Amino acid sequence: MVGLGGWGGEKSIEAVRATADVLDLVTWFDASPEVIEQRRDEMPVPPAGSWEEVLDDEAIEGVILVVPNHVHGPVAVEVAGRGKHIFVEKPLANTLAECDRIIQACEDAGVLLQVGHCLRRIPAVRKARQLMDEGRIGEIVMLEGHQSHRGGWTLKEGQWRWYNEKCPGGPLNLLGIHQIETMHYLVGPAVEINAMFAKKCLPCEIDEITQVIMRFKAGMLGYIGDTYVSPAKTETCIYGTDGYMEVDCLKSHIKLYDIDGKLTDIPCEKLDLIADEYREFAECIVTGKRPETGGPEGRAAVAVMEAAIESARTGKVSRIHG
Ligand SMILES: NC(=O)c1ccc[n+]([C@@H]2O[C@H](COP(=O)([O-])OP(=O)(O)OC[C@H]3O[C@@H](n4cnc5c(N)ncnc54)[C@H](O)[C@@H]3O)[C@@H](O)[C@H]2O)c1
C-alpha cells in the first residue's frame, strides 16, 4: 500500500484490515518520512525502506495507490512497468493524456488496473439502478447530483489540493467525479458538457464552487453541483416520466416518489465501500476477471471532468468524442 495520508491512513487502512482474509499486506510506503513515523506503530507490517524496495519486492503482486491525484500517472506507470497490478484511487488521473499513459502502461505490462470509483457500490445506488431498470419511475429524463463538504476551509498553502495544476477542477475533481461516474453507471456516457466554476470564500488557487450540465448519449440531461465550503451532502436524484428517486448516498437511503407524488422510503444497507473494492481487486488478481471500474470507466469520468474544465474556461459547450 502506497500513500498513508488523510484517506490512505484512515479509510484505506481500515479496509486493508477488514480484508486480511484475501489481501496479505506485504509492506507499505509513503513519500513523507513524517507520515511513516506517525503510522509505523499502528501498522501490522514494517514499512519499505524506500520506493525502489517496493518496486523490487517480488512478493508484491499488487499495489494500492492512495497518493495525490497529480502523481497517479507517474507512480502508476512505474508500478505497471514492474509487472504489479494496480488499484488507484479516483480520479484515474487529472487529464485524459495521463489516463491514456496509465492504461497503455498496464496493457503493455499485462497487469490489471482498477480505479477506486466507490460511489456506485453504495447499496442505495445499486438499488436505485435496479428500480430504474424495472421501470419503477418510467423513462429516465434527468439526473441531478450534488456532492459537497467543508474540506476547503482546512486547506493550507503547500497542500496539493490548493493548486490548479495539481487539482484542476477543484471540488469537481475531488468530489463531483464520484457523481460523474455514478451517472455513467446509471445511464451511460455523457457527450456534451457545459460548466461554470466560481470562487467566493477561500484564498486557495482552486475554484470552490463548480456546476456542470451534461447531455447523455441516451438523450437525457444531467446536472452536477459541488462546493468545497458547504456542509456534507452527497445525493443523486433520478427523474423519470412516472416518478423520481432521491438517493441519499451518505445514509444509503432512497426516497421514491411515484407518479402521484406518493412517497415510499427505501432504507438500504450500508457497506464498507473500500473493503468491497479491495475484495474485488484480490478476486481479479486471482481469477483474471476485469474489475467493474477499470481503465475505460476511470477514463470516461476524467473525459467529462476535462471537458467541464475546458467549458468553464472558454464559456463554450465542450463535446466528448469517442
Ligand atoms: N474514494 C474516496 O472517496 C476518496 C476520498 C478521499 C481521497 N481519495 C483519494 O485518495 C488519494 C489520496 O488523497 P488523500 O486525501 O489521502 O491525500 P493526502 O495528501 O492526505 O495523502 C497523500 C499521501 O501520499 C503521500 N505521497 C505523495 N506522493 C507520493 C509518492 N510519489 N509516493 C508515495 N507517497 C506519496 C503523501 O506524503 C501523503 O501522505 C487521492 O487520489 C484522493 O482523490 C478518495
The ligand as a Tripos MOL2 file, in Angstrom:
@<TRIPOS>MOLECULE
LIG
   44    48     1     0     0
SMALL
NO_CHARGES

@<TRIPOS>ATOM
      1 N1        -12.6470    7.2410   -2.6200 N.am      1 LIG1
      2 C1        -12.8480    8.3730   -1.9640 C.2       1 LIG1
      3 O1        -13.9760    8.7070   -1.6090 O.2       1 LIG1
      4 C2        -11.6600    9.2450   -1.6340 C.ar      1 LIG1
      5 C3        -11.7350   10.1500   -0.5690 C.ar      1 LIG1
      6 C4        -10.6240   10.9360   -0.2840 C.ar      1 LIG1
      7 C5         -9.4920   10.8480   -1.0750 C.ar      1 LIG1
      8 N2         -9.4660    9.9730   -2.1120 N.ar      1 LIG1
      9 C6         -8.2870    9.8870   -2.9940 C.3       1 LIG1
     10 O2         -7.1920    9.3530   -2.2590 O.3       1 LIG1
     11 C7         -5.9680    9.8750   -2.7780 C.3       1 LIG1
     12 C8         -5.1510   10.4620   -1.6240 C.3       1 LIG1
     13 O3         -5.8830   11.5010   -1.0260 O.3       1 LIG1
     14 P1         -5.5590   11.9430    0.4790 P.3       1 LIG1
     15 O4         -6.7000   12.7660    0.9250 O.co2     1 LIG1
     16 O5         -5.1750   10.7600    1.2980 O.co2     1 LIG1
     17 O6         -4.2890   12.8710    0.2230 O.3       1 LIG1
     18 P2         -3.1950   13.2910    1.3060 P.3       1 LIG1
     19 O7         -2.4430   14.4190    0.7510 O.co2     1 LIG1
     20 O8         -3.8360   13.4220    2.6520 O.co2     1 LIG1
     21 O9         -2.2350   11.9900    1.3960 O.3       1 LIG1
     22 C9         -1.4720   11.5790    0.3050 C.3       1 LIG1
     23 C10        -0.2420   10.8430    0.8240 C.3       1 LIG1
     24 O10         0.5210   10.3930   -0.2850 O.3       1 LIG1
     25 C11         1.9120   10.6120    0.0000 C.3       1 LIG1
     26 N3          2.6180   10.7220   -1.2910 N.ar      1 LIG1
     27 C12         2.6600   11.7630   -2.1420 C.ar      1 LIG1
     28 N4          3.3840   11.4600   -3.2420 N.ar      1 LIG1
     29 C13         3.8420   10.1850   -3.0500 C.ar      1 LIG1
     30 C14         4.6390    9.3150   -3.8150 C.ar      1 LIG1
     31 N5          5.1260    9.6750   -5.0160 N.pl3     1 LIG1
     32 N6          4.9360    8.0900   -3.2970 N.ar      1 LIG1
     33 C15         4.4690    7.7250   -2.0780 C.ar      1 LIG1
     34 N7          3.6770    8.5070   -1.3040 N.ar      1 LIG1
     35 C16         3.3670    9.7230   -1.7950 C.ar      1 LIG1
     36 C17         1.9320   11.8960    0.8200 C.3       1 LIG1
     37 O11         3.1150   12.0000    1.5680 O.3       1 LIG1
     38 C18         0.6760   11.7320    1.6730 C.3       1 LIG1
     39 O12         0.9410   11.1000    2.9070 O.3       1 LIG1
     40 C19        -6.3580   10.8940   -3.8310 C.3       1 LIG1
     41 O13        -6.2890   10.3060   -5.1120 O.3       1 LIG1
     42 C20        -7.7890   11.2310   -3.4970 C.3       1 LIG1
     43 O14        -8.5360   11.6750   -4.6300 O.3       1 LIG1
     44 C21       -10.5170    9.1560   -2.3910 C.ar      1 LIG1
@<TRIPOS>BOND
     1     1     2 1
     2     2     3 2
     3     2     4 1
     4     4     5 ar
     5     4    44 ar
     6     5     6 ar
     7     6     7 ar
     8     7     8 ar
     9     8     9 1
    10     8    44 ar
    11     9    10 1
    12     9    42 1
    13    10    11 1
    14    11    12 1
    15    11    40 1
    16    12    13 1
    17    13    14 1
    18    14    15 2
    19    14    16 1
    20    14    17 1
    21    17    18 1
    22    18    19 2
    23    18    20 1
    24    18    21 1
    25    21    22 1
    26    22    23 1
    27    23    24 1
    28    23    38 1
    29    24    25 1
    30    25    26 1
    31    25    36 1
    32    26    27 ar
    33    26    35 ar
    34    27    28 ar
    35    28    29 ar
    36    29    30 ar
    37    29    35 ar
    38    30    31 1
    39    30    32 ar
    40    32    33 ar
    41    33    34 ar
    42    34    35 ar
    43    36    37 1
    44    36    38 1
    45    38    39 1
    46    40    41 1
    47    40    42 1
    48    42    43 1
@<TRIPOS>SUBSTRUCTURE
     1 LIG1         1 GROUP 0 **** ****
